[in-house]
Amino acid sequence: MVEELLAAGIAAGVGVVVYLGAAARVVKQYERGVVFRLGRLRMGVRGPGLTTIVPFVDRLKKVNLQIVTMPVPAQEGITRDNVTVRVDAVVYFKVVDAANAIIAVEDYRFAVSQMAQTSLRSIIGKSDLDDLLSNREMLNQGLELMIDSPAVGWGVQIDRVEIKDVSLPETMKRSMARQAEADRERRARVINADAELQASKKLAEAAEVMSDQPAALQLRLLQTVVAVAAEKNSTLVLPFPVELLRFLERATPSDPAQPPNPPAAAAPPAATPPAAPAAPDTVPPALPAVNGSAPALPAQDPAAGRPPA
């Protein structure tokens, strides 16, 4: 009899242990338990710790409340300014209502992933390329709002959405590089022009100051010569300005014993042209007379003093 009671007690203890083993469940701190009894949702969500259910009647499903980091696959689309790009993103979300996350949607992770991909394509089509590259904060907010609107009914809260990378075609990259280079060249020219304008104004002011004191210009020239002579790898050609001569002439005292203006030298006599040759004194012999008349003399040229040829 005692042995039977002992065996029954042992069997009852084993049954209790088996029952407790089948009924006991442990819910972690970052989890919540949703209990279904014969397919119906039991009111209340089981918190963290040790909890029990009715074996073979109740089913406990655990839901993780940690923030989930889900990468969104790269989506290829055409922007509003007709540029083909590939954009990928990442979504941070967490479950705030464990019951709705189990009942309202079959797989909330898959649903959030598909919604994120669809919203990302929609954002690409509504945005310009410049917005995707430089104005991502606004696009992230819009993408978060588009994903969070349907996810609220699933018991899921979108914590943050970030666009990670924007892939561009090689031709577009080269075009953007040329555009950036041209823009930098334009800015450099504007800066140089502005510097020239400021320098011209300062030089004009310096010229006005130097015009009152001519010696200042010479001093500035000497300073320039000193600055150039510091480098010994070049040949310096220094012109001697007339202004310096005038400055030295005014600075040199005059000698009172020396007349201010020396007498001019006597001019040499002017050269006389050679005299014309005198007419010859010889008279040609007379021609013999014809028929008793007087002899005829050859005609004389008064200008040359000699008979004509």
DRENDO-1510 file (C-alpha; in Angstrom, 1 decimal, always signed):
<recs>
REC; n; res; u; v; w
REC; 1; MET; +0.0; +0.0; +0.0 .
REC; 2; VAL; +2.8; +2.4; +0.9 .
REC; 3; GLU; +4.6; +1.5; -2.3 .
REC; 4; GLU; +1.5; +2.3; -4.3 .
REC; 5; LEU; +1.1; +5.6; -2.6 .
REC; 6; LEU; +4.7; +6.4; -3.2 .
REC; 7; ALA; +4.5; +5.4; -6.8 .
REC; 8; ALA; +1.3; +7.6; -7.2 .
REC; 9; GLY; +3.0; +10.5; -5.5 .
REC; 10; ILE; +6.0; +10.1; -7.8 .
REC; 11; ALA; +3.8; +9.9; -10.8 .
REC; 12; ALA; +1.8; +13.0; -9.7 .
REC; 13; GLY; +5.0; +14.9; -9.2 .
REC; 14; VAL; +6.3; +13.9; -12.6 .
REC; 15; GLY; +3.0; +15.0; -14.1 .
REC; 16; VAL; +3.2; +18.4; -12.4 .
REC; 17; VAL; +6.7; +18.9; -13.5 .
REC; 18; VAL; +5.8; +17.9; -17.1 .
REC; 19; TYR; +2.8; +20.2; -16.9 .
REC; 20; LEU; +4.8; +23.1; -15.6 .
REC; 21; GLY; +7.4; +22.5; -18.2 .
REC; 22; ALA; +4.8; +22.6; -20.9 .
REC; 23; ALA; +3.0; +25.6; -19.5 .
REC; 24; ALA; +5.9; +27.8; -18.5 .
REC; 25; ARG; +7.2; +30.4; -20.9 .
REC; 26; VAL; +10.0; +33.0; -20.5 .
REC; 27; VAL; +9.6; +36.4; -22.1 .
REC; 28; LYS; +12.8; +38.5; -22.4 .
REC; 29; GLN; +13.0; +42.1; -21.5 .
REC; 30; TYR; +12.9; +43.4; -25.1 .
REC; 31; GLU; +10.0; +41.1; -26.0 .
REC; 32; ARG; +6.3; +41.0; -25.5 .
REC; 33; GLY; +4.1; +37.8; -25.6 .
REC; 34; VAL; +0.8; +37.6; -27.4 .
REC; 35; VAL; -1.4; +34.6; -26.3 .
REC; 36; PHE; -3.9; +32.9; -28.6 .
REC; 37; ARG; -6.4; +30.5; -26.9 .
REC; 38; LEU; -8.0; +28.2; -29.4 .
REC; 39; GLY; -7.2; +30.7; -32.1 .
REC; 40; ARG; -8.6; +33.7; -30.3 .
REC; 41; LEU; -6.5; +36.5; -29.0 .
REC; 42; ARG; -6.3; +36.7; -25.2 .
REC; 43; MET; -6.7; +40.2; -23.8 .
REC; 44; GLY; -3.5; +41.7; -22.5 .
REC; 45; VAL; +0.0; +41.2; -23.6 .
REC; 46; ARG; +2.4; +39.2; -21.5 .
REC; 47; GLY; +5.3; +41.2; -20.2 .
REC; 48; PRO; +8.9; +40.1; -19.6 .
REC; 49; GLY; +9.6; +37.4; -17.1 .
REC; 50; LEU; +8.1; +33.9; -16.4 .
REC; 51; THR; +4.6; +33.3; -17.6 .
REC; 52; THR; +2.4; +30.3; -18.0 .
REC; 53; ILE; -0.1; +29.2; -20.6 .
REC; 54; VAL; -2.5; +26.2; -20.9 .
REC; 55; PRO; -0.6; +23.5; -22.7 .
REC; 56; PHE; -2.1; +22.3; -26.0 .
REC; 57; VAL; -4.7; +25.1; -25.7 .
REC; 58; ASP; -2.8; +28.3; -25.7 .
REC; 59; ARG; -0.1; +29.5; -28.0 .
REC; 60; LEU; +2.3; +32.2; -27.1 .
REC; 61; LYS; +3.9; +34.3; -29.8 .
REC; 62; LYS; +6.8; +36.6; -29.0 .
REC; 63; VAL; +7.3; +40.0; -30.6 .
REC; 64; ASN; +10.6; +41.8; -30.6 .
REC; 65; LEU; +10.4; +45.5; -29.6 .
REC; 66; GLN; +13.9; +46.4; -30.5 .
REC; 67; ILE; +14.7; +48.9; -33.2 .
REC; 68; VAL; +15.1; +47.0; -36.5 .
REC; 69; THR; +17.7; +48.2; -39.1 .
REC; 70; MET; +16.4; +47.2; -42.5 .
REC; 71; PRO; +18.4; +48.0; -45.6 .
REC; 72; VAL; +16.3; +49.0; -48.7 .
REC; 73; PRO; +17.6; +47.4; -51.9 .
REC; 74; ALA; +18.9; +49.9; -54.5 .
REC; 75; GLN; +16.0; +51.2; -56.7 .
REC; 76; GLU; +16.6; +52.4; -60.2 .
REC; 77; GLY; +14.4; +55.3; -61.4 .
REC; 78; ILE; +14.2; +58.4; -63.5 .
REC; 79; THR; +14.2; +61.8; -61.7 .
REC; 80; ARG; +12.0; +64.7; -62.6 .
REC; 81; ASP; +14.8; +66.2; -64.7 .
REC; 82; ASN; +15.1; +62.9; -66.7 .
REC; 83; VAL; +18.3; +61.5; -65.1 .
REC; 84; THR; +18.5; +57.7; -64.5 .
REC; 85; VAL; +19.8; +57.0; -61.0 .
REC; 86; ARG; +20.1; +54.1; -58.5 .
REC; 87; VAL; +19.3; +55.0; -54.9 .
REC; 88; ASP; +19.4; +52.8; -51.8 .
REC; 89; ALA; +18.3; +53.6; -48.3 .
REC; 90; VAL; +18.0; +52.2; -44.8 .
REC; 91; VAL; +14.9; +52.2; -42.5 .
REC; 92; TYR; +14.9; +52.1; -38.7 .
REC; 93; PHE; +11.6; +51.0; -37.2 .
REC; 94; LYS; +10.3; +49.3; -34.1 .
REC; 95; VAL; +7.1; +47.6; -33.0 .
REC; 96; VAL; +4.9; +49.7; -30.6 .
REC; 97; ASP; +1.8; +47.4; -30.6 .
REC; 98; ALA; +2.6; +43.7; -30.4 .
REC; 99; ALA; -1.0; +42.5; -31.0 .
REC; 100; ASN; -1.5; +44.6; -34.1 .
REC; 101; ALA; +1.9; +43.6; -35.5 .
REC; 102; ILE; +0.8; +40.0; -35.3 .
REC; 103; ILE; -2.9; +40.4; -36.3 .
REC; 104; ALA; -3.0; +43.3; -38.7 .
REC; 105; VAL; -0.3; +42.2; -41.1 .
REC; 106; GLU; +1.0; +38.7; -42.0 .
REC; 107; ASP; +4.7; +39.7; -41.8 .
REC; 108; TYR; +5.4; +43.2; -40.7 .
REC; 109; ARG; +9.1; +43.1; -41.7 .
REC; 110; PHE; +8.3; +42.2; -45.3 .
REC; 111; ALA; +5.5; +44.7; -45.4 .
REC; 112; VAL; +7.8; +47.5; -44.2 .
REC; 113; SER; +10.4; +46.5; -46.7 .
REC; 114; GLN; +8.1; +46.6; -49.7 .
REC; 115; MET; +6.5; +49.8; -48.6 .
REC; 116; ALA; +10.0; +51.4; -48.3 .
REC; 117; GLN; +11.0; +50.3; -51.8 .
REC; 118; THR; +7.8; +51.6; -53.3 .
REC; 119; SER; +8.1; +54.9; -51.4 .
REC; 120; LEU; +11.7; +55.3; -52.5 .
REC; 121; ARG; +10.8; +54.9; -56.1 .
REC; 122; SER; +8.1; +57.5; -55.7 .
REC; 123; ILE; +10.5; +59.9; -54.1 .
REC; 124; ILE; +13.0; +59.4; -57.0 .
REC; 125; GLY; +10.4; +60.3; -59.6 .
REC; 126; LYS; +9.2; +63.4; -57.7 .
REC; 127; SER; +12.7; +64.8; -57.1 .
REC; 128; ASP; +15.4; +66.5; -59.1 .
REC; 129; LEU; +19.0; +65.3; -59.2 .
REC; 130; ASP; +20.2; +68.2; -57.3 .
REC; 131; ASP; +17.8; +67.5; -54.5 .
REC; 132; LEU; +18.9; +63.8; -54.3 .
REC; 133; LEU; +22.5; +65.0; -54.0 .
REC; 134; SER; +22.3; +68.0; -51.7 .
REC; 135; ASN; +18.8; +68.2; -50.2 .
REC; 136; ARG; +18.5; +64.8; -48.6 .
REC; 137; GLU; +17.1; +66.0; -45.3 .
REC; 138; MET; +13.8; +67.0; -46.9 .
REC; 139; LEU; +13.7; +63.8; -48.9 .
REC; 140; ASN; +14.3; +61.7; -45.8 .
REC; 141; GLN; +11.4; +63.4; -44.0 .
REC; 142; GLY; +9.1; +62.9; -47.0 .
REC; 143; LEU; +10.2; +59.2; -47.3 .
REC; 144; GLU; +9.6; +58.7; -43.6 .
REC; 145; LEU; +6.2; +60.1; -43.8 .
REC; 146; MET; +5.2; +58.0; -46.7 .
REC; 147; ILE; +6.3; +54.8; -45.0 .
REC; 148; ASP; +5.0; +55.7; -41.6 .
REC; 149; SER; +1.4; +56.4; -42.7 .
REC; 150; PRO; +0.4; +52.8; -43.5 .
REC; 151; ALA; +2.8; +51.3; -40.8 .
REC; 152; VAL; +0.9; +53.0; -38.0 .
REC; 153; GLY; -2.0; +50.6; -38.5 .
REC; 154; TRP; +0.3; +47.7; -38.3 .
REC; 155; GLY; +1.6; +48.6; -34.8 .
REC; 156; VAL; +4.9; +49.6; -36.3 .
REC; 157; GLN; +6.6; +53.0; -35.8 .
REC; 158; ILE; +9.1; +54.3; -38.3 .
REC; 159; ASP; +12.0; +55.8; -36.3 .
REC; 160; ARG; +14.2; +57.1; -39.1 .
REC; 161; VAL; +14.8; +56.8; -42.9 .
REC; 162; GLU; +18.1; +57.7; -44.5 .
REC; 163; ILE; +19.1; +57.7; -48.2 .
REC; 164; LYS; +22.5; +56.1; -48.2 .
REC; 165; ASP; +23.9; +56.4; -51.7 .
REC; 166; VAL; +23.0; +57.8; -55.1 .
REC; 167; SER; +24.7; +56.1; -58.1 .
REC; 168; LEU; +25.0; +58.1; -61.3 .
REC; 169; PRO; +25.9; +57.1; -64.9 .
REC; 170; GLU; +29.5; +57.7; -65.9 .
REC; 171; THR; +28.5; +60.3; -68.5 .
REC; 172; MET; +26.6; +62.2; -65.9 .
REC; 173; LYS; +29.6; +62.2; -63.6 .
REC; 174; ARG; +31.8; +63.6; -66.3 .
REC; 175; SER; +29.3; +66.3; -67.1 .
REC; 176; MET; +29.0; +67.2; -63.4 .
REC; 177; ALA; +32.8; +67.3; -63.1 .
REC; 178; ARG; +33.0; +69.7; -66.1 .
REC; 179; GLN; +30.3; +71.9; -64.7 .
REC; 180; ALA; +32.1; +72.0; -61.3 .
REC; 181; GLU; +35.3; +72.9; -63.0 .
REC; 182; ALA; +33.7; +75.7; -65.0 .
REC; 183; ASP; +32.0; +77.1; -62.0 .
REC; 184; ARG; +35.3; +77.1; -60.0 .
REC; 185; GLU; +37.0; +78.8; -63.0 .
REC; 186; ARG; +34.3; +81.5; -63.1 .
REC; 187; ARG; +34.7; +82.1; -59.4 .
REC; 188; ALA; +38.4; +82.4; -59.8 .
REC; 189; ARG; +38.0; +84.9; -62.5 .
REC; 190; VAL; +35.6; +87.0; -60.5 .
REC; 191; ILE; +37.9; +86.9; -57.5 .
REC; 192; ASN; +40.9; +88.0; -59.7 .
REC; 193; ALA; +38.8; +90.8; -61.2 .
REC; 194; ASP; +37.7; +92.0; -57.8 .
REC; 195; ALA; +41.4; +91.9; -56.6 .
REC; 196; GLU; +42.4; +93.9; -59.7 .
REC; 197; LEU; +39.7; +96.5; -58.9 .
REC; 198; GLN; +40.8; +96.9; -55.3 .
REC; 199; ALA; +44.4; +97.1; -56.4 .
REC; 200; SER; +43.6; +99.8; -58.9 .
REC; 201; LYS; +41.8; +101.8; -56.3 .
REC; 202; LYS; +44.8; +101.5; -53.9 .
REC; 203; LEU; +47.2; +102.3; -56.7 .
REC; 204; ALA; +45.2; +105.4; -57.6 .
REC; 205; GLU; +45.3; +106.6; -54.0 .
REC; 206; ALA; +49.1; +105.9; -53.9 .
REC; 207; ALA; +49.6; +107.9; -57.1 .
REC; 208; GLU; +47.8; +110.8; -55.6 .
REC; 209; VAL; +50.0; +110.7; -52.6 .
REC; 210; MET; +53.2; +110.4; -54.7 .
REC; 211; SER; +52.2; +113.2; -57.0 .
REC; 212; ASP; +52.6; +115.6; -54.1 .
REC; 213; GLN; +56.2; +114.3; -53.4 .
REC; 214; PRO; +58.1; +113.3; -56.6 .
REC; 215; ALA; +60.8; +111.8; -54.4 .
REC; 216; ALA; +58.4; +109.2; -53.1 .
REC; 217; LEU; +58.2; +107.7; -56.6 .
REC; 218; GLN; +62.0; +107.3; -56.7 .
REC; 219; LEU; +62.0; +105.7; -53.2 .
REC; 220; ARG; +59.4; +103.3; -54.4 .
REC; 221; LEU; +61.5; +102.5; -57.4 .
REC; 222; LEU; +64.5; +101.8; -55.2 .
REC; 223; GLN; +62.4; +99.6; -53.0 .
REC; 224; THR; +61.3; +97.6; -56.0 .
REC; 225; VAL; +64.9; +97.2; -57.1 .
REC; 226; VAL; +65.8; +95.9; -53.7 .
REC; 227; ALA; +63.0; +93.4; -53.8 .
REC; 228; VAL; +63.9; +92.2; -57.2 .
REC; 229; ALA; +67.6; +92.0; -56.4 .
REC; 230; ALA; +66.9; +89.6; -53.5 .
REC; 231; GLU; +66.6; +86.8; -56.1 .
REC; 232; LYS; +70.0; +86.1; -57.6 .
REC; 233; ASN; +68.8; +84.1; -60.5 .
REC; 234; SER; +67.9; +87.0; -62.8 .
REC; 235; THR; +69.5; +90.0; -64.5 .
REC; 236; LEU; +68.3; +93.4; -63.5 .
REC; 237; VAL; +68.2; +96.2; -66.0 .
REC; 238; LEU; +67.7; +99.5; -64.2 .
REC; 239; PRO; +66.6; +102.6; -66.2 .
REC; 240; PHE; +67.9; +105.9; -65.0 .
REC; 241; PRO; +64.8; +108.2; -64.9 .
REC; 242; VAL; +64.9; +111.8; -65.9 .
REC; 243; GLU; +63.0; +112.8; -62.8 .
REC; 244; LEU; +65.9; +111.6; -60.7 .
REC; 245; LEU; +68.3; +113.8; -62.7 .
REC; 246; ARG; +66.1; +116.7; -62.1 .
REC; 247; PHE; +65.8; +115.9; -58.4 .
REC; 248; LEU; +69.6; +115.7; -58.2 .
REC; 249; GLU; +70.0; +119.0; -60.1 .
REC; 250; ARG; +67.7; +120.8; -57.8 .
REC; 251; ALA; +69.5; +119.3; -54.8 .
REC; 252; THR; +73.0; +120.3; -56.0 .
REC; 253; PRO; +74.1; +123.8; -54.9 .
REC; 254; SER; +75.3; +126.2; -57.6 .
REC; 255; ASP; +78.9; +127.7; -57.7 .
REC; 256; PRO; +78.8; +131.6; -57.4 .
REC; 257; ALA; +82.3; +132.1; -59.0 .
REC; 258; GLN; +81.3; +130.2; -62.1 .
REC; 259; PRO; +79.1; +132.2; -64.5 .
REC; 260; PRO; +75.7; +130.7; -64.9 .
REC; 261; ASN; +75.9; +130.6; -68.7 .
REC; 262; PRO; +79.3; +130.2; -70.4 .
REC; 263; PRO; +79.9; +132.3; -73.5 .
REC; 264; ALA; +79.2; +130.6; -76.7 .
REC; 265; ALA; +82.2; +129.7; -79.0 .
REC; 266; ALA; +82.8; +131.9; -82.0 .
REC; 267; ALA; +81.2; +130.5; -85.1 .
REC; 268; PRO; +83.7; +129.5; -87.9 .
REC; 269; PRO; +83.6; +131.6; -91.0 .
REC; 270; ALA; +81.4; +130.5; -93.7 .
REC; 271; ALA; +83.0; +128.8; -96.6 .
REC; 272; THR; +83.1; +131.0; -99.8 .
REC; 273; PRO; +82.3; +129.3; -103.1 .
REC; 274; PRO; +85.2; +129.1; -105.6 .
REC; 275; ALA; +85.4; +131.9; -108.1 .
REC; 276; ALA; +84.5; +131.3; -111.7 .
REC; 277; PRO; +87.4; +131.1; -114.1 .
REC; 278; ALA; +88.3; +134.4; -115.9 .
REC; 279; ALA; +87.8; +134.8; -119.6 .
REC; 280; PRO; +90.9; +134.1; -121.6 .
REC; 281; ASP; +92.9; +137.2; -122.7 .
REC; 282; THR; +94.0; +135.8; -126.0 .
REC; 283; VAL; +92.1; +136.8; -129.1 .
REC; 284; PRO; +91.8; +134.4; -131.9 .
REC; 285; PRO; +93.5; +135.5; -135.1 .
REC; 286; ALA; +91.5; +137.5; -137.6 .
REC; 287; LEU; +90.2; +135.9; -140.7 .
REC; 288; PRO; +91.3; +137.2; -144.0 .
REC; 289; ALA; +89.2; +139.9; -145.6 .
REC; 290; VAL; +87.1; +139.0; -148.5 .
REC; 291; ASN; +86.7; +141.6; -151.4 .
REC; 292; GLY; +88.5; +144.3; -149.5 .
REC; 293; SER; +86.1; +144.3; -146.6 .
REC; 294; ALA; +87.1; +144.4; -143.0 .
REC; 295; PRO; +87.9; +141.1; -141.4 .
REC; 296; ALA; +85.0; +139.4; -139.6 .
REC; 297; LEU; +85.5; +138.4; -136.0 .
REC; 298; PRO; +83.8; +135.3; -134.5 .
REC; 299; ALA; +80.8; +136.0; -132.3 .
REC; 300; GLN; +81.5; +136.0; -128.6 .
REC; 301; ASP; +79.2; +134.4; -126.0 .
REC; 302; PRO; +78.8; +137.0; -123.3 .
REC; 303; ALA; +77.8; +134.5; -120.7 .
REC; 304; ALA; +80.7; +132.1; -121.2 .
REC; 305; GLY; +83.3; +134.4; -122.7 .
REC; 306; ARG; +84.2; +131.9; -125.3 .
REC; 307; PRO; +83.1; +131.3; -128.9 .
REC; 308; PRO; +80.2; +129.1; -129.5 .
REC; 309; ALA; +80.9; +125.6; -130.5 .
</recs>
